[in-house]
């Protein structure tokens, strides 16, 4: 069981490290009119955030905890969805580059032993 916990923590940490350049890549794709690829990346991002939230909750239930404000993430996802519905790709790009990347840069990582 301890091995599964450690692997989960490592995967969580790796996701956070990788999502930051991913958010900038999404922003760049949106700005370069590569909406189809950007939308695919946004879908992957959304799935990853849901996974990250689930892992965090499961680890919290086992007594391991790092700060993760799910409400902030939910608000970002709602704003992204609204921006995409309005086809305001510049707004969505700015959100990914300036708000969402900053959010992930400030997240606490699990201490893996």
N, C-alpha and C positions, 0 to 999 in steps of 0.2 A: 504494500500500500504506500509506503514512504517513497518508493521509487516513482510511482504514478504521480504523487504530489509534487515531487521535484521536477519531473518532466512537464507537468502542467504549468508550474511556475516559470520554468525556462521558456516554454512556448509562449506564455503570456508576455514575458519580458521581450522576447524576440519579435512578437507582433508589434509591440509598442515601438521598438527601435525601427522596424521596417515601415510602419505606417506613416511616419513623418516624411520621408522622401516620397512616399506614395501620394500623400496629399498634395505635395508640390507638383508631382507629375500629373495628377488629375487637373489641377489648375492650369498647367501649361497646355494640356490637351484641349481643354475647353476654350482657352484663348486662341489656339491655333485652328479653330473650327474642326477639330477632330472629335466631334460630339459622340459618335458611335463608340469609339474606343473609350472615351471618358465615361460614358454611361455604363459600359461594362465594368470599368474600374470602380465606379461608384457602387455598383451592385456588389462587387467583391468586398469593398470597404464596409458596406452595410452588414454583410454576412459576418465579416471579421469582428465588427463591433459587437454584434449579438453574441458571437462565440466568446469574445473577451469578457463580456458582462456575465455570461453563464459561468465561465470558469472562475471568475472573481467571486461570484455568489457561492459556488460549491466550496471553494477554498475557505471562504469566510465561515461557512458552516462547519468546517473542520478546525477552526481556530486560527487560521492564517488570514491576515488582513492587510490590504493596502487601500489607500484612499482612491475611490473611483466614484465620481458623481454621475450616476446613471441619468439623472434628470437633465444635466447639461448635454449629455450625448443625445438624449431623446429630442431636446430642443434643436440641436444641430440637424438631426435627421429630418425633423419637420420643416426647418427653414430650407434645407436642401431640396426637399420634395416640392415645396412651394415655389422656389426659384426655378426648378426644372419645369414645373407645370406652366409657369409664365415664360418659359424659354429665356430666362435672364441668366445666360451662361456666365456673364462677367461677374454678376453678384455671387453665383455659386463658386466660381473660380476664386474670387477674393475670400470667400468664407473658408475654402479649403486651405488657401495659402496663409492667411493671416490669423484666422480664428482657430480652426480645427488643428492645424499643425502646432500652434502654440499650446493648445489644450493638451495634446499628447506629449509635447516636450516637457510639460510640468508634472506629468503623472509619476507617481512613485512606483518603483519596480520592486518585485519580490526579492528578498535576500535569499539566494539559493546557496545552500551549503554543500 
